[in-house]
Amino acid sequence: MKPSQRIKAERESKAREKQADKAARRGRGVGLQGRRPQERPSFPKLLIVCEGEKTEPEYFQAFPVRGVEVTVEGLGDNTLSLVTRAIEMHEDGDYDETWVVFDRDSFPPERFRASIDKATAAGLRVAYTNEAFEAWYLMHFHYCDSALSRETYSGRLTDALGRPYRKRDPGMYWAVLSRQPDAIRHANNLLDHHGPGHDPEAANPSTTVHLLVQRLNELR
């Protein structure tokens, strides 16, 4: 074989080996397309268990989050039984972080306190409102440290929004979003007003919903 023919043969052999290697790489994996199997990314898991079935879940579901699996459940349950179910869901679902959301409403004082204590002891985080969740909405519009009755919330929110307030309004997140920094500041000021070690049951109005709001904002 002449030198020129030998060089040509070697080049053709290398070209065939290169093509075979490409074909082998394309063939690795599963399925008819010959694609490599893609592993599902593992995201932190966060659970939010709400007392209400619509109002609170729809509000928290509107938060845009990335890089974390957020599950929001509205159980229609209250205080101690809600916390018990939240603990079970937290353990069964292997969640990294669980929040329980409930109101003071008209439940016996000892039951409200016991619910907070039980959730905290189990490692859950509590987003409570005294008296009702609508107090959190009101904080978007003004600061108030005088006791409010939940019967007055709808009228106050109607005046603040400039339209009738509907309890199960799926657009409330967007309706008050621009005022969210004010609400967080007002909620923090209320906690300062009631003082360290205060009794959440007696602190009307007050809330820790802003802590959950800040947490969800961190996950954007």
N, C-alpha and C positions, 0 to 999 in steps of 0.2 A: 504494500500500500504506500502510495506516495505521501510525503509529509503534508501536502495540502489536503489530500483526501482524509488523512488521519485527524488533522485539526478540525475538518468539517464534521467528521463522525463524532468527535468528542463534544463539539458544540451542540450537535443534535441530541446526543445522549443527555447532556446537562439540561437542555430545554425540556426533554421528556420527563426527567426527574423533577424539575421545577413544577411542571403542570400536574404531575401526579401528587406532589406535596400539597398544592392548592386544592386539588379535588378531595384529598384526605381531610384537610381542615374544614372544608365546606360540609363534609359528610358527618363530622362529629356532632353529637347532640341527638335530639329525638324529633320525631315527626317527619312527614314527607318533605318538608321544606329544607331539611338539613340544618336547621338553626340550632344554635347552642341554647340549652335550657336556661331561662332567666330566673334567678332566685327572687322571690318576693321580698322587698325591703322590710326590715323589722323596725316598726315605729313604736315609740312609747305609747301606752294605752291609758287614756284618761276617761273616767266615768263621772257623769253628773246625774244624780238622782234627785228628782224634783217632787215636791209635795203635790203641786198642781199638774193637771194632765195637759194643759194647753198653754197658758199664759207664760210660765217660766220656760218650759221646753222650747217654745217657738222663739223666745228671745235669745236663749243661749245657742240655739242651732244656727242663728244668723251670723254668728261670729266667724270670720274667715280665719282658718288655722291651717298650718302646713307642717309636715314632718311629724305629725302625731295623730293617732286614732282617737277621736272624741266621740263617745257615745252619750246621748242625752235621753234619759228615761223620765216620763211623767207618770207616776204610779197612782195618783189620786188617793194617796194614803197620807197619814199625818204623824208627826212627832215620833214617839217611841217605836211604833210599828214601822214607820218609814225608815228610821235608822236601822232597825233590825234587818229589814230587807236589803238595805244598802250595804250592810256589812256582808250579808250572804252573797250578794252580787259581786262585791269587790273580791271576795275570796274565790268564788266559782269562776269568775272571768279573768282572774290573774291580772288585775289592773295595776298599773304603776302608781296611780293617783286617783282618789275618789273624793268627790265633793257631794255633800247632801244639802239640799236647799229647802228650807221650810220657814213658816211664819209663826209669830207669836199668837196671832188671832185671839180667840177667847178660851184657849185651853187652860187648864189649871196651871198655876205658876210652877208647881213642883214637876209637872210633866214636861214643860218647856225646858227647864233647867236640866232635868235628867236626860233629855234627848241630846243636848249639847255635850254633856259630860260623857255619855255613852259613845257618841260618835268620835269625840276626841280621844277617848281611851282606846278605841279600836284603830286609831291611826287615820281616821277620815277627817276631812276638812269641812268646816261648817260655814255656809253662807245663809245666815238667818236675817229676817227682817222683823222688827217690832213696830207696827203691828202687822202689816201686810206688805206683799211685794210691791204694791203700787207706791209705797213710801219711797222706794228706790227711784221710781220714775220721777216723783215730785222733786227729788234732790237735784235733778237736772236743771230745774228752773229757779230754785231759791233755797237758801239755807234756813232751816227752822229747827229750834231745839225745844219747842213747846209741844206738849202731848197732843197727838192727833188721834181721832177715832177713825177706824177704817171706813165707816159710813160716809166720811167726808171726802175720801180720796177721789172718787169718780168726778164729783163736781169740781174739785180743784184742778184735776187733770184736764177736764173739758175747758176750763178757763185758760189754762196754761197752753194747751195745744191749739186753741182757737177752733176746735171742732169737737163733736161728741167723742168721749173716750169709750171704747169698747174693751171689755176685760180680755177677751180673746182676740186681740188685734195682732195679726201676724206681722204688721209693719212697724211695731213699736221700736224695734232696734234701730231702724233707719230714721224714724221720726225724732228720736232723741240723741242720735249718734253725735252730732256736732256739739252737743252740750255735755258729752260724757266726761271730759276733764273736770267740769264744774261739779258734776255729781260725785266724782271720786274725791275731790277736795272737800266737799260738804260732808261726805260720809266720814272722812278722816277727822274733820273738825268736830263732828258729833261724838265720836269715840273719845276725843280729847276732852270734850265738854263733860262727858259722864265720868271721866277719870279712870286711872288704872285700877284693875280689879273690880270694876263695876259689875252689877248684876244685870245681865242682858234682859232678863224678864221685866225689870223695873225701868229700863232705859227706853222710854218712848218719847220721840222716835229714835231708832238706831238701826244699823244694818252692818253686815260684813259682806254683802253681795259685791261690793267694790273690790274685795280681795280676789274673788273669782273672776271678775271682769278684768282686773289687771293681769291675772294669770293667763287668761285666754289671749289678751293682747300681746303677751310675751311670746306666744306660740304662732304669731302671724308669719 
